[in-house]
Each structure stands twice: as structure tokens, then as C-alpha cells.
Amino acid sequence: MASGQLSAETSADLAAQFEMVRRAPSPLLAGVVTDLIGFRELVSVYSRQTEAASLTVPLVISFGEPFAIGLSRTPGDNDRFASFASGLHAGPVVIDSFGRSCCVQVNFTPLGARRFFGMPMSALADRMVPFDELLGASGHRLRERLGEQTNWHARLDIAECFIIERLTKAASVSAEVGWALEKIIASGGRSRIAPIAAEIGWSRKHLATRFADQVGVGPKAIARIVRFNRAASLSKLASRAGWADLAAECGYADQAHLVREFRELAGATPTELRLG
């Protein structure tokens, strides 16, 4: 969803089109879930949005019409997804909605998703995976319970309790991978991978293998996404200097490199993304 200042007229128009409840998770889910969302469209109008690459692993549980979703491309007639999860993807996600969607969305961190789903995150990377394939009978019962409720906060409470209970039986994630991931994020994606692996006592190849299992993609891809998101965030500041200065500040070789990365990870130029 677009962020920033909205006019009263625009806010009223949006409020008439959909309802959305977003809240932070329980402290018990710190580092596992970033937020929980209830969303329902109120008007049968087609819309399209494009989400840039991020470190979010969404789980969507639907009670309405499916979305059409394409990874780094326009979705086709066979790209309909209702309840699903999707791992990390180093590219834009194009989402078409047809005005009748209704769903709960839980946004996981990569390592939180690894614990919750209990499977290698490489199996979800660059894919849309149907909900039933991931959670089976317990997921089916969860969806039924959520569908019986009409209050969004009650629905989010149920989803949150389900996650907390499932985590009590979940295996822990690698402390080394967690440390390396935090190192990359803290550096804004500028940390070199070889020294990180060496500090852990692993080879770069072993670090990449463990990242594929625990995170879904390798550390270089994570650094690329983190670097892009920092640049995209900084680009929205009104006091920013030129694109060449931003490129240098964020660790890109030059302005052309910055523009290429924005196109590949967001499907838009820096100017288009800032104005969007």
C-alpha cells in the first residue's frame, strides 16, 4: 500500500474501497512476525500494485476471491492464488486484485518463517506455495476458525495464538546464520560476505548453503535486497542530493548501477519509485 500524506478526499476514497486492520504482534513473536493484517475490499474494482523486493515472507489466508500474482512479470490467467505463502524473491511482485478479496496476512521474518513452516526456506523462495501444501489439516482447521469470525481483531488473535502454539514445537534456527543476517542488515547490505563467513569459521560455500536452508536465498542476494531497500528509503527524503551521491552512499558502483538495481528489484526507476 502507498504510504505518506493523503488528502482528506483521497483518504475518504480509499476508505470506501477497502477496510484494513494492521497491528504489531505479541512480544512472544518478536523476531518471528513483523505485523498481522486483516484486509477486505468493499468495491468490485480491478486494481494493480507492485511490491518491491523485501525481507518479508507473507502468509495469506483468504476468505474471498484469489489474487493474480506474478513474480517479476505481469500475472496471467493461471496465476491465481487465494491462500498461500511466498518466500523471498529478488524482484518485484505484481499483484492484481478484482475487488472481492478478503484475507488475513501474517508477515514473517525469514528466520521466523523457517521456524513456523519447519521446512527449508529454499522451497518457498521465488514461489507461491498453496496454504494446504504447507500446513495440511491444521491449516485447514485454522482457516475454518478464521472464516467463522467476522471481527478482525478476533481473527488476528486466533492467527497469533496458532503461530505461538506451533512455535512451541518448532526447532530453533542457526545462531550463526542469525548473526550473519543481522550483520548484513546492520551494514545496509555493504558487508563483504567472505569476512562474515570467516568470522563464523565457515567457508563462503557453507554459509550460502545454510542461508538457502534457513533464509531461502544466499547472503549476497540478501545484501542486495537490504542495500536496495536502504537506497529506496533514503531516496524519499526531501533533502536528498543527486542520484550519484545516493549511489555512492549506499555502496553502488555508480548511478547507472543504482538505476539497474531499482529496475530489477522494484520494476521501476528511482524517480518512478519515489513518486509512486
N, C-alpha and C positions, 0 to 999 in steps of 0.2 A: 504494500500500500504506500501511496505517496506520503511523505512527511513534510512538515513545515507549516507556515502560517496559512490558514484558509480564510477566505472572506465568509461573512455570515451567510451569504446567499449560497456559496459553494458548499459550506458545511450542511446547510439545510437540504440541498440537493442530494448529497451523499447519504445523509441520514434517512432520506426517503427511499434510497436504493437498497440499503442493507443494514443489518444490525450486527455489531461485533462487540464481544466482551473479551478483554485481554487481561491476564493477571500474571504476576510473578509466582513461581512455585513455592511450596513449603521449604523451609530451611533444610528439611530432610533430603531434598532433591538438589541441593547446591552442587554445582559441578556436573549434574546429570541432565537437568532440564533448564532451559533458559526462560521459557514462558509457555502458557497454555492459552488457547484462543477458542472462542465459540463464534461461529460465523454463519449467517443466513442471509441470502439475497431476498429482497422483498419485491423486486420488479423484474419481469421477464425480459431483460435486455441483454443482448450479447456484449461482452467486453473482453479485452485482451490486456494482459500485463506481462511484463518481462522482468524476471528477478535475476540479479547478477549473482555470480558465484559467491558462496559464503561457506562458513564452517558449521552451518546448521543442518541437522538431519531431521526432516519433518516426518511425523506420523499423522496421517489424516484418517479420521473415522467419519464416514459420510452417512447422512440420512436423506440425501436429496439426489439431484442429477449429477452425473460424473462431470469432471473437468476434462478438457482436452489438453494434454501436456506434451510438449516436445523439448527434448534436451538439445540445446544448440541448433534448433531448427523449428520451423513452423509445424505445429501438430497436424496430423492427418486424421481421416475418419476412423482409423484403427487405434488411435492414441487416446482412448477414453479410460479414465481412471476414477473410481469412486473412493473406496477405502484402500490406502496404500502407504508404504514408506519409501523414501528415496534417500540413498546415500550421497556422499559428496560428489560434486560434478564441477570440473574446472571449465565452466562455460555458462552462458545464460540459459535460463529456463523460461520457456514461453508457455503461458497459461491462458487458455480460452475458457470463458465461463458463459453460460447461456441463461442466466437469470433465475435458476431454480436450485442452486446449491445450498446445502445446509450441512455443517460438519463441525467436529471438534478437531483441533490441530494441536499436537504437542511437539514442541521444538526441542530436540535433544542436542547436547554437545556430542561430538564424535565418540569420545570415550564413554559418555553416558549411554549412547545408543549401543555401543559394544556390550556393555553390561546388561542392558534391558533386553536386547534381542538374543544375546547369548550365541552369536554366530560371527564368523569373520566379516568385518565390515567391507571387505573387498567384494563380497557377494551382493552388497547393496550399491556400491559405487557405480555411478553412471547408469543407474537402472531405476525403473519404477517397479516396485515389487508389491503384488496384491497382499492385502492385510491378512487374508486367510492362510496364505502360504507361510506367514511369519509367526502367527500366534495360534493358529488352529482353533480347537474347541474353546479354549479360554478366551481367545479374542472374539469369537462369535458370541459368547455369553456377555462379554463386555459391551459389544455393540448393541445387543438387545437391551441391556440395562440402560445404556445411554439414550437409546431411542424411546424408551418408556417415559423418560423425563422431558419436561418442557422448559424447566428453569435452567438457564445457562450455568449459573454458579453450582447448582446441584450436579449437573453433568460434569463440570470440571472437577468437583470434589470426588466424584466416582472415578474419573480417569486418574486423578492423582493418587488415590488410595490403591488403585490397581497397580500403578507403577511402583509405589513404595513397597507393596507386598511382594511383587515379583523380584524386586531388588534384594530382598532378604535371602533369596535362594540363588542369587547371581554370583558368578565368580568375579574376583577382583580383576582390575586391569593392570597392565605392566607399569610399575613405578618408573622405570627407565623411559618408556615411551611417553608417559605423562610429563616427566621432567623435560624431555626433548621438545615436546609440543609446546609447553609453556615458554621454553627458551626461544623458540621460533616466533611465537606470538608477541612476547615481550620486546623482541628486536624489531618488530614491524616487518618481519619477513626478510630481514637483511642478514641474519646469522648464516654463516657458512656451515654446511652440513657435516663436512669431514671433521672439524674440531668437536662438534657436538657428539658425533659417534665415538671419537677417540676418548672424550672425557668419560663416556659411559663404559668404555672398554670394548666396544663393538666395532665391527667393520661397517663401512657405509652400506654394503650389500645387506648385512644382517639387520641394520637399522631400517632399511627400506622394506625388508620382508616383514618385520614386526609392525611397522606403520601400516602396511597393507592389511594386516590382520586386525589391528586394534583401531585404526583410524579410517582405513578404506583406500587411501592413496598415499604415495610416498612423501617423505619430508620436503622434497623440492617442490612438489605440487602444492603442499600446504603453505610453504613460504611464498609461493607465487600468489595464492589466494589472499593471504594475510597482507602482503605488500600492496596488492590491488585495492583491498578494502581500506587500507590506511590512506592511499592516494585519493580514492573516491571521497572519503570523509573530509580530508583536507581541502579538496578541490571546491567544496561547498562553502568554505569560509569566504566572506566578502572581502577580507583584507589580503587574500592570496595574491602573490606575484604571478608571473607568467608560468606557462606550462613547462618550460625548460627548467625553471627553478624548482618546480614541484617534482619533476622527474629526478633531478639530482638529489633532492631531499629524501626521496623515497627509495633511492637505490637503483633507478633505471639508468641504462647506458646513455640515453638521450631522450629528447621529446618524442621522436618517432617510435622509440621502444615503448614509451608510456602509452601512446595512442594505439599501437598494436595490441597491447595487453588489455586496454579498455575494450577494444572491439571484440577480442577473443573471450574475455571473461564476463562482459556485460552486454555485448551486442550493440554497443553504442560508442561514440567518440566521447572524450572527456566533457566537451561542451554540451553535447546532447544529454549526457547523464546528469550534469549539473542543472540543466534547465528542465529536466523531466519531472 
